[in-house]
Amino acid sequence: MNDEVLADTGGTTLFLTPGIQWVLTPRFLVEAAFQIPIVQELNGTQLVFAPTANAGIRLLF
C-alpha cells in the first residue's frame, strides 16, 4: 500500500437543491431543480462547482 497523497484531489462539497414537481396525471410528472453548492472545502487547487439547473419528465408504467 502506498501512503503518498495526491496533490489537488479530494475534498467535500455540500449542495442545497430546491426543486419542484408538477404531477400532471397519476402517471406523468414534470420536475425541475436548482443545485447550489453551499460548502466547498476542496484540497489544493481544483475547479469549484457552479450552480446548475436540471429538468426532467417522468412517465410511470
C-alpha positions as CSV (number, residue, x, y, z in Angstrom):
1,M,0.0,0.0,0.0
2,N,1.4,3.4,-1.0
3,D,1.0,6.2,1.6
4,E,1.6,9.1,-0.9
5,V,-1.0,11.8,-1.0
6,L,-2.1,13.0,-4.4
7,A,-1.9,16.8,-4.6
8,D,-5.0,18.8,-5.6
9,T,-7.5,15.9,-5.2
10,G,-10.4,15.2,-2.9
11,G,-12.4,17.4,-0.6
12,T,-16.0,17.9,0.4
13,T,-18.9,19.7,-1.4
14,L,-22.4,20.1,0.1
15,F,-25.3,21.1,-2.2
16,L,-28.6,22.6,-1.5
17,T,-31.1,21.5,-4.2
18,P,-34.5,23.1,-4.1
19,G,-36.9,21.6,-6.6
20,I,-40.5,21.3,-7.7
21,Q,-42.6,18.6,-9.2
22,W,-45.8,19.0,-11.3
23,V,-48.0,15.9,-11.3
24,L,-50.0,16.3,-14.5
25,T,-51.6,12.9,-14.3
26,P,-51.2,10.0,-11.8
27,R,-48.6,8.5,-14.2
28,F,-46.9,11.6,-15.7
29,L,-44.9,14.4,-14.0
30,V,-42.5,17.2,-14.8
31,E,-39.8,18.2,-12.4
32,A,-37.1,20.9,-12.1
33,A,-34.3,21.6,-9.6
34,F,-31.6,24.1,-9.0
35,Q,-28.4,22.8,-7.4
36,I,-26.4,25.3,-5.4
37,P,-23.1,24.4,-3.8
38,I,-23.2,25.9,-0.2
39,V,-20.0,24.3,1.2
40,Q,-16.8,23.6,-0.9
41,E,-13.8,22.5,1.0
42,L,-11.5,21.2,-1.7
43,N,-8.0,20.1,-1.2
44,G,-5.4,22.2,-3.1
45,T,-6.2,23.9,-6.5
46,Q,-9.3,22.4,-8.1
47,L,-12.2,23.6,-10.2
48,V,-15.2,24.6,-8.0
49,F,-18.8,23.6,-8.7
50,A,-21.1,26.3,-10.1
51,P,-24.8,26.5,-9.6
52,T,-26.7,24.3,-12.1
53,A,-30.3,23.7,-13.1
54,N,-31.9,20.5,-14.3
55,A,-35.3,19.5,-15.5
56,G,-36.9,16.2,-16.5
57,I,-40.1,14.3,-17.1
58,R,-41.2,11.0,-15.6
59,L,-43.7,8.5,-17.0
60,L,-44.7,5.8,-14.6
61,F,-45.8,2.4,-16.1
